[in-house]
């Protein structure tokens, strides 16, 4: 995902030199990068976060 985003950014930067049609708004890039970071972190931390949530709910709710 991160490689795809970096490739997109480099390609967009190369095209900007050819013709000036404006820039991608900063909020779009921030949104894409945030989504990429969340996806990567969720892939690594997802199972652990699920375990923490399950343990917390089990401690509060009687079974």
C-alpha positions in Angstrom: 0.0 0.0 0.0 2.8 2.4 0.9 4.7 1.6 -2.2 1.6 2.3 -4.3 1.1 5.6 -2.6 4.7 6.6 -3.1 4.6 5.6 -6.8 1.4 7.7 -7.2 3.1 10.7 -5.6 6.2 10.5 -7.8 4.1 10.1 -10.9 1.9 13.1 -9.9 5.0 15.2 -9.3 6.5 14.3 -12.7 3.2 15.3 -14.5 3.1 18.7 -12.7 6.2 19.8 -14.6 4.6 19.1 -18.0 1.4 21.1 -17.6 0.1 23.2 -14.8 -3.4 22.1 -14.0 -3.2 22.7 -10.2 -2.1 20.6 -7.3 -3.8 17.7 -5.5 -5.3 19.3 -2.3 -3.3 18.7 0.8 -6.2 17.2 2.6 -6.4 14.4 -0.1 -2.8 13.5 0.4 -3.2 13.5 4.2 -6.3 11.3 4.0 -4.5 8.8 1.7 -1.4 8.7 3.9 -3.5 8.3 7.1 -5.5 5.5 5.5 -2.2 3.8 4.5 -0.7 4.1 8.0 -3.9 2.8 9.6 -4.0 -0.2 7.3 -0.4 -1.1 8.0 -0.7 -0.7 11.7 -4.0 -2.6 11.8 -2.3 -5.5 9.9 0.3 -5.8 12.6 -1.7 -4.8 15.7 -5.1 -6.0 14.8 -5.0 -9.4 16.5 -3.5 -8.0 19.7 -6.1 -5.2 19.8 -8.9 -7.7 19.4 -7.4 -9.8 22.3 -7.2 -6.7 24.5 -10.8 -5.7 23.7 -12.1 -9.2 24.3 -10.3 -9.5 27.6 -11.6 -6.1 28.8 -15.2 -7.0 27.8 -15.0 -10.4 29.5 -13.7 -8.7 32.7 -16.7 -6.3 32.8 -19.6 -8.6 31.6 -20.3 -11.7 33.7 -20.4 -14.8 31.6 
